[in-house]
Amino acid sequence: MSDAASPTSADVLKSLKLLRSGSADERRQAIEVLSHVTDDPRVLQVFDYLYQTDPDPGVREAIWQVLSRRGPSVPAPSPRTGHRTPRTPTPGVTFLLNPANRALVRQHMSRGAAPAPRGSRALSLLMGVLLLAAGFLGGLAAPAWNDWFRLRQDGVATQADIIGLSAPVAPGSGGTHTVAYRFRLSPANENADAPEFFGEQRISADLHAWLAATRPSTVSILYLRDDPTRSRLDAETPDDTRRERLAILAGGAAAIALLVGVLNWIVRLPGRGTLRGRLLRGQIIAAQTRLEPDGRRRLTVRFRFLSPARRPITSEASRLRSDLLPGDLPEPGTPVLIEYHSDRQFRLL
């Protein structure tokens, strides 16, 4: 197979098996084949692992040659023979690509296990209570609004016979004033064989007094042609006032709940200089520095971490770090922190 030829699936599988071979020559041969499929992140992860663990410097040299084509990913292999054992990181010591993030990370870690602010929980509870109240009041007002709207839009006007008036036993006793009526579906309301329907309506004390004083025999009503049992006086009544009050209360509760929700959202917003993503732990695979044309030193770090879905992600990040000397580079395995938003949006802190 020529160098320019793309390996087949069988070639890739065979080469992956050869990477476990005890022969360094076979492992280098496998690396050469797999060097044509480095767009696959899984191949890069295998190369990263081998670069850290393979005891043969020639194999590590071959891996470095492949990765270096993609940019300064790993340091050049050590000229010493034998296995290069990475230094074990000091427990608890995390490397920060940008030292300015140290205070930010300390602040985030110190409150990471703390519960949500008590004020935000109280606002969430208040919003829930208000929404329940709005739903309850809206449920009480909805049937009355539905009947009123249908009677106003589709109601048929007719005259109904007044068959009774009622009033509280004593003034101020808390009773209601009502009028009872009956009507027929005959156009002239005089056909004795037409179906007869009855209704009762709450009325105001003033209307009750007027009806009692003038003693009219009929009153104007509206009824639904498809359901004559639904009827009402063709006038404003205390039921209309109750319906409007319920609607106003329900709307007010919903509006206040919306304002409380907006306030709760504002309270929970991260402040300036606060991490807005999820903080994940990872480790350095390799690091190197190079001099920029202006004489400043740039650090390039290759790192790896597991996403919240347990998917391994490998990436690179670089930053000007003139404070670091080549001997101060973080060793493979050094812990790092990643601000994670998604598998494609994250940054090394």
Phi and psi in degrees as a GROMACS rama.xvg file:
@    title "Ramachandran Plot"
@    xaxis  label "Phi"
@    yaxis  label "Psi"
@TYPE xy
-74.8673  163.263  SER-2
-64.302  -32.0368  ASP-3
-83.383  -12.5448  ALA-4
-74.2133  142.226  ALA-5
-82.6579  132.079  SER-6
-68.7457  147.606  PRO-7
-81.3152  173.214  THR-8
-61.3463  -37.8075  SER-9
-64.6998  -38.5811  ALA-10
-63.7099  -40.9279  ASP-11
-65.0352  -46.024  VAL-12
-62.1576  -41.8891  LEU-13
-63.3529  -41.5242  LYS-14
-67.7787  -37.553  SER-15
-62.2638  -36.2729  LEU-16
-69.2796  -36.9397  LYS-17
-66.9266  -23.7483  LEU-18
-63.2415  -20.7883  LEU-19
-93.3989  4.36058  ARG-20
-68.7055  150.886  SER-21
-79.0398  -7.23008  GLY-22
-93.17  124.339  SER-23
-64.005  -34.674  ALA-24
-63.2813  -41.5155  ASP-25
-66.9694  -36.7496  GLU-26
-65.8705  -40.3399  ARG-27
-65.3398  -37.9112  ARG-28
-62.0691  -42.4777  GLN-29
-64.309  -39.0023  ALA-30
-62.6845  -39.0583  ILE-31
-62.6785  -41.661  GLU-32
-67.2853  -45.9343  VAL-33
-72.2644  -13.5758  LEU-34
-65.3214  -15.7772  SER-35
-88.1822  -3.08131  HIS-36
-126.776  36.5091  VAL-37
-73.7723  -2.99696  THR-38
-71.5398  -17.9669  ASP-39
-81.0555  116.967  ASP-40
-61.0978  -25.2389  PRO-41
-66.9497  -36.0684  ARG-42
-65.9763  -41.1631  VAL-43
-63.0862  -37.6369  LEU-44
-65.1263  -38.3313  GLN-45
-64.5056  -42.7816  VAL-46
-63.186  -42.1089  PHE-47
-58.9687  -43.9652  ASP-48
-65.6293  -44.7087  TYR-49
-64.3138  -36.7622  LEU-50
-61.584  -33.193  TYR-51
-81.4877  -28.9722  GLN-52
-113.644  -20.5826  THR-53
-67.8847  131.609  ASP-54
-78.9582  -12.6693  PRO-55
-92.4789  120.916  ASP-56
-62.3047  -29.503  PRO-57
-66.1324  -38.2355  GLY-58
-66.6434  -44.1144  VAL-59
-63.3265  -36.565  ARG-60
-62.2457  -41.8046  GLU-61
-65.1776  -40.2996  ALA-62
-64.6922  -43.3431  ILE-63
-62.2784  -38.0186  TRP-64
-62.3133  -38.4901  GLN-65
-69.8306  -47.602  VAL-66
-69.384  -30.5332  LEU-67
-67.7729  -20.1905  SER-68
-68.3059  -23.4458  ARG-69
-92.2692  3.9451  ARG-70
121.8  174.58  GLY-71
-71.6262  85.923  PRO-72
-96.4817  -38.6127  SER-73
-136.877  154.856  VAL-74
-72.2086  157.643  PRO-75
-62.9255  146.675  ALA-76
-60.4255  147.85  PRO-77
-65.3233  139.036  SER-78
-68.5594  -12.3816  PRO-79
-72.38  150.681  ARG-80
-86.8663  163.114  THR-81
89.8611  -178.973  GLY-82
-79.4006  133.564  HIS-83
-93.4226  107.463  ARG-84
-89.4809  118.811  THR-85
-63.9813  146.896  PRO-86
-71.3141  135.662  ARG-87
-71.3205  125.42  THR-88
-62.7429  148.425  PRO-89
-66.8314  128.89  THR-90
-56.3314  133.737  PRO-91
85.0655  -11.0807  GLY-92
-90.3803  118.498  VAL-93
-111.065  134.136  THR-94
-86.3845  133.27  PHE-95
-112.785  123.839  LEU-96
-62.0492  -38.2213  LEU-97
-114.408  104.362  ASN-98
-58.4016  -21.0255  PRO-99
-65.0167  -16.9274  ALA-100
-82.4486  -1.13918  ASN-101
-62.0368  -46.9545  ARG-102
-64.7888  -37.2453  ALA-103
-63.6096  -44.688  LEU-104
-66.0772  -41.4582  VAL-105
-61.9444  -41.6591  ARG-106
-65.2223  -42.4695  GLN-107
-66.9314  -42.8448  HIS-108
-68.1008  -33.4817  MET-109
-69.1846  -27.7915  SER-110
-110.785  9.78911  ARG-111
-63.3893  -36.8607  GLY-112
-92.6276  -2.17913  ALA-113
-76.0762  149.114  ALA-114
-70.1693  166.324  PRO-115
-61.5826  150.577  ALA-116
-53.6553  138.711  PRO-117
-61.5136  -35.0265  ARG-118
-62.2657  -38.8441  GLY-119
-69.1357  -35.1851  SER-120
-66.0486  -40.6013  ARG-121
-63.6592  -40.0359  ALA-122
-66.2396  -38.6266  LEU-123
-63.8512  -41.3216  SER-124
-64.9053  -43.2833  LEU-125
-62.33  -41.6929  LEU-126
-63.0689  -40.6657  MET-127
-63.2797  -41.7517  GLY-128
-63.8746  -42.4538  VAL-129
-65.6416  -39.0509  LEU-130
-66.0382  -39.5949  LEU-131
-62.7219  -42.322  LEU-132
-64.0874  -41.5906  ALA-133
-63.2358  -41.2737  ALA-134
-65.4688  -40.6768  GLY-135
-64.9683  -47.7401  PHE-136
-65.8335  -38.7776  LEU-137
-63.5841  -37.1865  GLY-138
-65.5879  -35.2027  GLY-139
-69.0939  -38.1265  LEU-140
-81.817  -25.3514  ALA-141
-60.4579  -48.1405  ALA-142
-59.7954  -42.5487  PRO-143
-64.6761  -40.5673  ALA-144
-63.5619  -39.1321  TRP-145
-64.4368  -46.8851  ASN-146
-63.9216  -44.7302  ASP-147
-60.6005  -43.5417  TRP-148
-66.1802  -44.3054  PHE-149
-65.1247  -41.0811  ARG-150
-66.6377  -35.6443  LEU-151
-71.2528  -34.4339  ARG-152
-85.973  -45.1982  GLN-153
-117.661  1.97178  ASP-154
-67.9265  147.455  GLY-155
-101.531  128.819  VAL-156
-85.002  139.545  ALA-157
-157.716  173.173  THR-158
-102.334  133.547  GLN-159
-115.616  145.451  ALA-160
-77.0576  131.564  ASP-161
-78.5237  123  ILE-162
-113.493  -2.13054  ILE-163
177.26  149.575  GLY-164
-125.701  142.687  LEU-165
-134.079  152.016  SER-166
-145.85  161.849  ALA-167
-57.3628  149.656  PRO-168
-60.5554  -40.965  VAL-169
-137.294  146.606  ALA-170
-57.7551  135.13  PRO-171
80.1656  7.94263  GLY-172
-80.8704  -6.73113  SER-173
92.8702  4.2039  GLY-174
-77.4842  -176.792  GLY-175
-123.217  155.182  THR-176
-96.3568  130.895  HIS-177
-135.274  159.88  THR-178
-129.759  133.727  VAL-179
-105.845  142.943  ALA-180
-147.064  163.702  TYR-181
-139.902  153.034  ARG-182
-151.377  158.321  PHE-183
-115.065  159.862  ARG-184
-88.2683  6.08063  LEU-185
-68.6733  139.018  SER-186
-54.0681  -40.1274  PRO-187
-89.1788  -4.01409  ALA-188
60.9552  26.7912  ASN-189
-123.088  -8.41061  GLU-190
-74.0238  115.632  ASN-191
-68.8666  -20.9328  ALA-192
-88.0746  -7.04592  ASP-193
-70.731  149.652  ALA-194
-58.6897  143.565  PRO-195
-114.141  137.007  GLU-196
-128.508  154.002  PHE-197
-122.566  154.215  PHE-198
-152.718  159.835  GLY-199
-140.738  136.674  GLU-200
-134.801  138.042  GLN-201
-70.9692  140.028  ARG-202
-133.883  164.586  ILE-203
-76.0725  162.207  SER-204
-63.5784  -35.9319  ALA-205
-66.2038  -43.6801  ASP-206
-66.7438  -36.7744  LEU-207
-63.2225  -42.1075  HIS-208
-64.3867  -39.4558  ALA-209
-66.884  -43.4232  TRP-210
-63.8677  -39.4452  LEU-211
-67.449  -32.1289  ALA-212
-80.4911  -43.4389  ALA-213
-87.668  -22.3363  THR-214
48.8615  57.2161  ARG-215
-71.371  153.214  PRO-216
-86.5323  -21.7553  SER-217
-132.346  164.701  THR-218
-142.532  147.369  VAL-219
-78.0592  133.409  SER-220
-134.453  168.475  ILE-221
-123.692  139.772  LEU-222
-138.676  160.933  TYR-223
-89.2841  129.877  LEU-224
-61.9654  -37.6965  ARG-225
-84.614  -9.62009  ASP-226
-152.038  80.646  ASP-227
-63.8073  -12.9236  PRO-228
-69.179  -17.344  THR-229
-91.4771  108.871  ARG-230
-148.401  166.01  SER-231
-163.89  161.537  ARG-232
-65.7087  144.554  LEU-233
-84.835  60.8882  ASP-234
-163.51  161.098  ALA-235
-70.0344  137.817  GLU-236
-133.66  167.355  THR-237
-58.7265  -28.0578  PRO-238
-63.0774  -34.558  ASP-239
-65.604  -40.4906  ASP-240
-64.5387  -41.492  THR-241
-63.7358  -43.9127  ARG-242
-60.2144  -44.3007  ARG-243
-67.0352  -37.9833  GLU-244
-64.8127  -42.596  ARG-245
-61.3414  -42.1538  LEU-246
-64.7698  -40.5966  ALA-247
-64.9664  -42.8342  ILE-248
-63.9734  -42.1302  LEU-249
-64.5749  -43.8019  ALA-250
-65.1875  -39.1963  GLY-251
-64.8709  -42.1963  GLY-252
-63.5804  -40.2309  ALA-253
-65.762  -40.6028  ALA-254
-65.1463  -42.5207  ALA-255
-65.3336  -39.0139  ILE-256
-61.2792  -39.0543  ALA-257
-63.6406  -43.6206  LEU-258
-63.8448  -40.9327  LEU-259
-64.4749  -38.4684  VAL-260
-63.0413  -41.8412  GLY-261
-64.307  -42.2553  VAL-262
-63.0739  -40.6323  LEU-263
-63.612  -40.0274  ASN-264
-63.1631  -40.4631  TRP-265
-66.1308  -41.262  ILE-266
-62.123  -37.6047  VAL-267
-82.7509  -8.74157  ARG-268
-61.9006  135.184  LEU-269
-66.3751  138.846  PRO-270
-73.5427  175.126  GLY-271
-63.9268  134.922  ARG-272
80.6836  17.7967  GLY-273
-107.48  143.203  THR-274
-63.7913  132.148  LEU-275
-102.74  -9.09629  ARG-276
-109.966  -177.114  GLY-277
-85.1675  137.439  ARG-278
-91.911  119.642  LEU-279
-119.286  155.213  LEU-280
-100.113  145.294  ARG-281
-145.61  -167.622  GLY-282
-145.868  154.835  GLN-283
-78.9429  137.243  ILE-284
-92.0063  -45.9796  ILE-285
-162.967  161.511  ALA-286
-151.994  150.98  ALA-287
-155.165  160.512  GLN-288
-120.443  155.566  THR-289
-146.395  153.557  ARG-290
-85.12  132.355  LEU-291
-80.2601  162.657  GLU-292
-56.4406  -28.362  PRO-293
-86.6464  5.68053  ASP-294
93.0212  -7.97218  GLY-295
-80.8241  157.527  ARG-296
-104.008  130.595  ARG-297
-109.717  130  ARG-298
-98.5941  130.2  LEU-299
-117.444  127.872  THR-300
-122.653  132.906  VAL-301
-104.766  129.536  ARG-302
-138.388  165.425  PHE-303
-142.086  145.997  ARG-304
-155.78  167.518  PHE-305
-102.138  130.932  LEU-306
-70.7013  167.823  SER-307
-57.315  -23.562  PRO-308
-88.966  11.1741  ALA-309
67.9484  28.4906  ARG-310
-93.2033  127.897  ARG-311
-72.0833  131.949  PRO-312
-125.404  130.085  ILE-313
-118.766  135.978  THR-314
-154.14  178.859  SER-315
-129.281  153.807  GLU-316
-148.866  148.923  ALA-317
-138.257  156.431  SER-318
-161.718  148.596  ARG-319
-67.6973  121.159  LEU-320
-137.707  76.0526  ARG-321
-69.5646  -12.0149  SER-322
-78.6547  -12.8494  ASP-323
-97.689  134.423  LEU-324
-97.3976  160.777  LEU-325
-53.5675  -32.836  PRO-326
-77.8017  -8.48189  GLY-327
-97.089  8.09015  ASP-328
-65.7122  142.985  LEU-329
-67.1291  137.592  PRO-330
-78.9964  157.138  GLU-331
-55.2124  136.988  PRO-332
96.6578  -9.8654  GLY-333
-63.3369  130.885  THR-334
-69.2464  144.706  PRO-335
-135.167  168.583  VAL-336
-121.26  139.465  LEU-337
-123.993  130.737  ILE-338
-86.7464  110.89  GLU-339
-107.032  129.949  TYR-340
-113.647  -44.6666  HIS-341
-156.461  177.532  SER-342
-65.2934  -16.7615  ASP-343
-110.885  -7.77264  ARG-344
-129.129  102.563  GLN-345
-158.923  165.886  PHE-346
-147.703  146.599  ARG-347
-82.6983  125.534  LEU-348
